[in-house]
Amino acid sequence: MSRAADKVRGLGLGARRMLTTSGPGPVDTVLVAATIALLGFGSVMVFSASSFEATVRLGNAQYYVKRQAIYVALALLVMWLTSRFDYRKLRPFTYPILFLVMGAMAATVLGFGHRAGNAYRWLQVGPIHVQPSEMAKVALVLWLAYSLSKKADQIRTFWVGFVPHMIAVGALTMLCLMQPDFGSAVVLTMITFALMFVAGGRISYLLASVSACVGAAILLVRLSPYRMARWMAFSNMDEHRQSLAYQPFQSVMSFGSGGVFGLGLGRGYQVLYLPESHTDFIAAIVGEELGFVGIVALLATYGLVVWRGIAIALAAADDYGTFIAFGLSTLLGTQVLLNVSVALAIVPTKGLTLPFLSYGGSSLLVSAASVGLMLSISRYRDVAVAPAARARPVASESASALVATAAEDGA
């Protein structure tokens, strides 16, 4: 038993011996229900946010929602398939998945990427656009879960428990920054620190790394004219509301016009002015059309998803499952927090999607796979054994320990 599971579950070694692993059982129905609710609500909001743009640009008000419906169907299929798959069988594929994703990310910055805006974040495979940085988040969680569970006894050491994990996340964040995708780099870093903390990593190493990352982020902003200009615009949105601060300014206007109960579905006006309203800024449309109550309900649903993920981590059959569930819960929670913070102009624009709501296939399928993995872990959980049944093995262990001690004393 590693210090990681002790830290997360709050159980000592003795308590751990009183648990046994049950066979495959039912999935976490609360997590399933919350995810399906988000998928359905997301489809409604995509239609509400995109119908005007689709009509003007494409002559078909249902263009985006029809494509989103296909993504939702695929997401449900992916979630079901991954929930039926034994997550423990992923161990041998940890490094192939990580290297495949890193190769795809490298391809986007070596001239094979598809450009959207000022970034090369997508690979075009026929009519499909794949975003490798989305897959990198799950790949990193799987690798960290494998590595941390394998190095449980050495997690507090510098060269074995700390440096390899920093190298891996450093390589992935560098590839993100080269696209550029600053938001995904932040998410990858936060996932790593969260899992390292849960695993029982040395706090002094983690604090030093956090300080170094903050310093590097400040340096990246100051050395990049584009990032510096965006930061200055964010710091003074009134002066730049017609240029670099246009999106966050219009987003805040959406929230403000929504009031407590909103203007009603399909009655929002900011879809006329807010770019990317059906993708990165869909939370602003929720705020305008459903108001403060709608946003609170949405965040509560996300909170339910994260809570069930943590509950699954606490009851996982092994450290590997614990780390996967906790890492994926952190991934979803972090992405929601950053996306909504951007929409509220609390932090500068990051280009991160809102899981299950934003239009697009890559984010939706990756989020569905994440939930599917957590559901798979929920099928294999620790259950307490009857007192009479657990007394015998404990007594047997105690007897064996006494025999071994007596033999050592005799020697």
N, C-alpha and C positions, 0 to 999 in steps of 0.2 A: 504494500500500500504506500503510495507516494505522499509527500507533504502536500502536493497539489490538491488531491481529493480531500485530505484532512482539512485544508484551508477552506475549500468551497463548501463542503458538506457539514463541517463542524463536528466531525466524528473522529474519535481516537482509534488507535489500532485495535483496542479491545472491542469497541463497538462494531468495528468492521467485521470481526470474526463472527458476529451474531447475524450477519446478513448472507443471503445466498442469492444467486441470480436465477430468475425465473425464465421460462422459455418465452418465445414470441407471444405477445399479447396484443390487445387492441391499441390503436394509436390514440394520441391525445386529442379527443374530440373538440375540446375548447379551442385548441390551436387551429384545427381544421375549419371550424365554424368562423373564427375571426378572419382567417385568410380568405375564405370564400366571400365573406362580407366585403372585405377590402377590394377584392377583384371585381365584384359586381358594382360596388360604388365607384370604383375607378373607371369602369366602362361608361357609366352615366356621366361622370365629370369630364371625361375625354370628349364625349359628344357635345356636352354643353360648352366646353372651352374651345372646341375646334370647328364647330359647324359653320360659323361665319367665315373663318379663313378658308375652309374647304370650299364653301360656296363661291367666294370671290376668286380664288386662285384656280380651283379645279372644276367648278361648276357642279359639284356633288357634295351636299352637306354631310352625307354619311360616309365620305371617303375614309377619314381617319378612324371612325368608330368601327367600321367594318373590318379594317385591318387589325384594330385592337381586339376585336372579338376573336379573330384567328389566334392572336398571341395568347389571349386568355385561355382558349381551348387547349392550346399547346402547353401552357403553364399548368393547367389542371392535370394534363396527362403526365408531364414531367414530375409534378408533385406526387402523383399516385405511384408512378414507377419507382421513384427514389424512396418513397415510404415503404415499399415492399422489398426493397433491396437491403440485405444485411450490411450495415455500415462498416462492420469489422472487415469485410472483404476488400475494402478500399486501401488497406494498408500497403499491399504490394504495388499499388499504382500511384503512391504518393509522389515519388520523384518524377515518373513520366508525366503526370498531370502538371506538376510545377514547371518542368522544363518545356513542355508543349506550350503552356501559357506564356512563359517568358519569351519563347521563340516568336509567338504571334505578336506580342507587344513590341519586340525588336523589329519585326517586319513593318509595323505601322510607322516607325520612325526612320526606316531605311529606304523609303520611297514607294512602298507597297500599300500604304495607308490611304484611305479615302478621306478627303478633306471636307470638314463641315465647320463653317465659321473660320476661326483662326487655328484650328487644331486638327491633327491627324490621329484620330482615336479609333477609327473603324477600319476593318478589313472587308472588302466586298467579295462575297462568294456568290456569283451569279446575281440574282435579284435580292439576295440577303446581305445585310450589313451587320457584321459581328463586332462587338466592342470588347477586345481582350482584357482591358482593365477591369471590367465587371467580373469576368471569370477569374481574374487574378486574386480578387478578394476571397473567394471561396477556396481557391488553390492554396493561398497562404494559410488560411485557417486549417485546412487538412494537413499541410506540412507541419505547422506549429503543433497541432494535436499529436501527430506522430512523433515528432522530435521531443516534445516536452514529456510525453508519457514514457518514452524510451530512456530519457536522461533524468528520471525523477530523483535519483540519489545524488546527481551532480548539478542540479539546477542552480545552486547558489555559487558555483565556481565561475571564474571569469572566462577561461578559454573554452570550456565545454558547455556550460549552461547559459552563457551570455553572448559571446562573440559570434558563434555561428548564426544565431537568430537575428542579430543586428546586420550581419552581412546579407542574409536573405532578404530582409525587408528593405535594406539599403539598395540592393540591386533592383527590386521591383519599383521602389519609389523613384529611382533615377530614370527608369524607363517611362514612368508616368510623367515626370517633369519634362522629359524630352518630347512628349507628344504635342503640346503640354497639357497635363491634366493634374492641376494642383490639388483639386478636391479629392480625387482618388488616392493621391499620395498621402494626404492627411488621414483618410480613413484607414489605409493600410498600416500607418504608423500607430494609430490609436488602437487598432485590433491587437497589434503585437505587444504593446505595453500592457494592455488589459490582460491578455493571456499570460504574459510573463509574471505579472503581479499575482494572478490567481494560482499560478504554478509554484509560487513561493520564491521567486527570484529575489536577489539581493536588492533592497530598496535603494541603497546608495548608487548602485550601477544604473538603476532605472531613472533616478532623479538626475543623475549626470547626463544620461541620454536625452531626457526630456529637455534639459537646459540647452544641450547641443542642438537639438532639433529646432527649438524656438529661435536660437541664434542663427541657424542656417536659413530658416524661413524668412527672418528679417533681412538677412543678407541677399536672399534671392529676390525679394521685393525691391530692395534698394538698387540692385545691379541690373534689374530689368526695367527699361523705360516704360514698357506697356503695363507691367504690374504696378509700378510706382504711380503711373497716371491713374490707374483704376483705384488705387488706395486713396489718392488725393481726392478723386471724385467721390468716393464713398464717404470720406471724412467731411465733405462739404457738398451734400447732394443738392442743396438749393441752387448753387451756382452751376452745377453740371447736370441738371435734370433733363436737359435737352441733348446731352451727349453721352458720356460714359456712365452717368448715373441714371440714365433713362429707365432701364429695367427695374432696379430696386425702388426708384421713386414711384413708378406706376404700380408696382406691387404693393407698396405701403398704402397707396391711394385705394387699392382694391379692398384691403382689410378695413380701412377707415370707413369706406362707403357701405360696408356690410352691416355695421352696427351689431346689435345683439342677436337678431334672428335672421339677418340677411335679406336680400332683395327677392329671393326665390330662384329656384332652378331655371336656368335659361334666360334669366332677366338681368344678368350682369352686363355692365357697359365696358368694363376694362378689357374684354376680349377684343375690343376694337383698337386698343392702344398698347396692350402688353404683349411684346414678342415672346414666343415660346410659352404661351399661356397654357398649352395642353401638354407641355413636357416638364421642364425644370421649374416653372412657376405655377403649376396647377394648384398648389396650396393657396395661392392668392385668390384664385377663382372660387375655391371652396369658401374662403373667408368672406368674399363679397356676396356670394349667392346664398350661403347658409349661415353667415355671421359667426359671432363668437361661439355660440352654442354648437354650430357645426364643426368648427375647428377643435373645440374641446372634445366632442364626441369622437372625432377622427383620431386625435392624439391618444384618447383613452383606449381606442381599439388597438392602436400600435403598442401602447403600453401593455395591453393584454397579451399580444403576441410575444413581446420581449419577456414578460413575466412567465408565460408558459415555457418559453425556451430555457429560462434559468431553472425553472422547476424540473424540467427534463434533465438538465445538466446535474442537478442535485441528486436525482434518482438513477443516473446512468449506471450501467453494469460495470463499467471500467473507466479508467482515467482517460483513455482515448475518446470515448463517447462524451465524457464530461467536458473535455476541452473543445470538442467539435461543437457541442450544443451551446456552450458558453460563448465561443468565438462567433458563431453565426448569430446569436442573440445580440452580441455587441455590434456586429456588422449592421444588422437591420436597425438597431436603435441609434447608432451613430449616424447612419445615412439619413434617417428621419430627422434627427436633431439638427444636422447641418443644413438640410434642405429647407426646413421651416425657418431656421435662423436666417438663411439667405433671403427667403421670401419676406421676412419681417425686417430686413435690412439691419439685422443685428451683427452679421458678419458680411464681408465682401462676397460678391458672386463667385460661386465655385463650380457651377456646371454639373451638379449632382442631381440625379433623378430622385423622385419620391417613390419608394418601393410600393408596387402593386397599383399605383395611381397614375404615374406619368406615362405618357404614350411612348411606345417603343418595345421592341422584342427582347433585346439583350438583357436589360435590367429586369424585366418581368420574368424571364425564364430563369435567370440566376437567383432571383428572390424566391421563386417557386421551388427550385432545387434545394435552396437553403432550408426552407420549411420542410420539404420532403425528407431531408437528412435528419432534421430534428424529430420528425415523426417516426423515422426508422429507429432512432435511438430510444424513443419512448416505448417502443415495442419490446425492448430488452432492458429491464430495470431491476434494481435490487428490491427484494421483499424480505420482511422479517420472517424467520423460521419459528415454529412453535417452540416454547420454552423447553418442553421435554426432549424435542429433537435436537436442540442446539446444546443441551447440557452434556451429551455424550462426547461430541468432538472436542469441546472445551476441556472436559475432564481428561480425555485421551491426550490432548496436547500438554496438559499440566503434568500428567503421569510421565509422558515422554521426556518432558523437561527435567523432572526429578531424577529419572534414570540417567539422563545425560550428565546432570550435575554430579550425581554420585560416582559415575564412572570417572569423571575428570578429577574428583577429589581423591579417588582411589589411586589414580595414576600418579 
